[in-house]
Amino acid sequence: MLWEQGQKSVSSADSEPLNEGDAMRALLIYGREKGRMPGGIIHGLSGPVLCVALLAGIAASPLTGEAAMRPFGVGEQLCFDVYYGPLKAGTARMEVADVESIRGRDCLHLISTARSGALVSAFFRVEDRIESWMDVEHLRPLRFEKHLREGHYQCDQVVEYFHMDGVARSTETTMEIGDGTRDALSSLYWVRTVDLEPGSTFWLNSTSARSSYDLRVDVTGRERIKTPAGEFDCLVVEPHLVDDSGMFDQKGRMWIWLTDDALRLPVQMVSKVAIGSIKAILVDHVLGTMASEHTGVAGEPLSLAE
């Protein structure tokens, strides 16, 4: 198979880093063979959201005192550049769009969009949109939607969460859920209210449209990193998939950098895939109003870096 041949001829994630020519050749080989881009590329383009989503349902304690104030609100925007090796594959954007009512409850409308860059779009266009409606009071999702447009591949999924009944119903199935189960997108925002400490390990549960799955999350340490958005002191988190959900590649590894402050901003994600690695880097941001204020007014651009 072309992709298998490409794996032998292109540098792997454990050897020399890919150069731009190798990255383009790997994408072309896979696209011709499979009709879509490698899963790791798509998850990178879909925003660091699907990676930090692995933190859904962490059994940790929410921040207390002043830090307990929601570090996000209406108007927040996070913009990322996504790279496959040295090749800029596209951009991703996450935002808190508004407060909307779902089944009579106020919910934050969270949106993550991803688009391939001009170079990649010339042979394989990606336009993905992921949305979640998260209960303002309990930070639990009531609805989740995923709409993927990746070359000739299309996928539309909707999941409705009924926490009082302990079930989630999707376009494909009905599944039992626990009290802390969350979807891919709302998980990121919830984890930003959690106290994470280096050396700690958590077990968690999340859902796809077809099933729930378990993960182990290790908080491996602290690190200061530099991005186009600034320089940040971060907590480094490594999630491990322990159930075959079909959403992530168990053979690869993933690291997420969250700012070591009350904001817990995701500023960088690195994921190893079959060939090379994916990196999503924060390049710009706008802070929103606190969700508890329900003002619906976009926040002013502020610098979060020291």
C-alpha positions, 0 to 999 in steps of 0.5 A, spaced: 500 500 500 502 507 498 501 509 505 505 503 508 511 504 502 511 511 505 512 509 512 518 506 510 521 511 506 519 517 510 522 519 517 518 516 523 516 520 529 522 516 533 527 518 528 530 524 524 524 530 524 520 531 517 523 536 512 517 540 509 518 536 502 517 529 506 511 532 510 508 534 503 510 527 500 507 523 506 500 527 506 500 526 498 501 518 499 496 517 504 491 522 501 491 518 494 491 511 498 485 513 503 482 518 500 482 523 506 488 525 511 491 521 517 487 521 523 492 525 527 493 530 522 485 531 522 485 531 530 490 537 530 486 541 525 480 540 529 483 544 534 487 542 540 480 541 543 480 534 541 486 533 545 485 536 551 478 533 551 482 527 553 481 530 560 474 530 560 471 528 567 478 528 571 476 526 578 480 532 581 478 538 585 475 545 582 479 551 584 477 554 590 477 562 592 478 567 587 481 562 582 474 559 582 471 564 578 470 562 571 477 563 567 473 563 561 466 567 558 462 570 552 467 573 547 473 569 549 477 566 542 483 562 542 487 562 535 492 556 533 497 554 528 497 547 526 503 544 523 505 537 521 513 537 522 515 544 519 509 544 514 503 549 516 497 544 515 492 549 517 489 553 523 484 552 528 480 557 532 476 556 539 471 561 542 465 562 547 460 564 542 454 566 547 449 564 552 443 560 549 438 556 552 438 548 551 432 544 554 430 550 559 438 551 562 443 556 560 448 554 556 455 556 554 455 555 546 462 553 545 465 552 538 471 550 535 473 550 527 479 548 523 481 549 516 487 547 512 492 552 509 492 554 502 498 549 501 494 543 503 487 545 501 490 545 494 490 537 494 486 536 500 481 541 503 479 541 511 473 545 514 471 542 520 466 545 526 465 542 533 460 545 538 458 544 545 452 547 549 455 546 556 451 548 562 453 554 565 452 552 573 455 545 572 459 545 566 456 539 563 454 538 556 447 538 554 448 537 546 454 536 542 455 536 535 461 535 530 461 536 522 467 534 519 469 536 511 475 533 509 476 532 502 471 527 500 470 525 507 464 527 511 461 526 518 455 529 522 454 527 529 449 529 534 449 527 541 444 529 547 446 528 554 441 527 559 445 527 566 439 526 570 437 519 566 444 517 566 444 516 558 447 520 552 443 519 545 447 520 539 445 519 532 448 512 532 446 509 539 444 510 546 449 510 551 450 510 559 454 515 562 456 517 569 456 524 572 462 526 570 462 524 563 463 530 558 464 531 550 470 533 547 469 540 547 466 542 554 472 537 557 477 543 555 473 548 558 471 544 565 479 542 566 481 549 566 477 550 573 481 544 576 487 544 580 492 540 577 499 538 580 505 535 577 506 528 579 498 526 579 495 521 575 487 521 574 482 516 570 477 519 566 471 518 562 469 521 555 464 520 549 464 519 542 458 519 538 458 511 538 461 509 545 464 512 552 471 511 553 476 511 559 483 514 559 489 515 564 492 522 564 499 524 567 501 531 569 508 530 568 511 537 570 512 544 569 515 547 563 516 554 560 515 555 553 515 560 548 509 561 543 507 567 538 502 569 543 507 570 548 512 566 553 508 562 559 509 557 565 505 551 563 503 544 566 505 539 562 499 533 561 500 527 557 493 523 556 493 515 555 487 512 551 486 505 555 479 504 551 479 503 543 474 508 541 477 509 534 478 517 536 485 517 537 491 513 535 493 509 541 500 507 538 502 515 538 503 519 544 501 526 546 503 532 550 499 538 552 501 545 555 496 548 559 498 555 563 500 554 570 495 559 572 488 560 574 486 561 566 489 554 564 490 556 557 492 551 552 498 554 549 501 548 545 499 540 543 504 535 540 502 529 538 506 523 535 503 520 529 505 514 524 509 519 520 512 525 524 508 529 529 503 534 529 504 541 533 498 546 535 501 553 537 497 558 540 498 565 536 493 569 538 487 570 544 482 575 546 479 574 553 472 574 554 467 576 560 466 571 566 460 566 564 457 568 571 456 575 569 452 573 563 453 579 559 454 577 552 459 582 551 465 580 548 472 581 552 477 586 550 484 583 547 489 582 553 496 580 554 496 573 558 504 573 557 509 576 562 
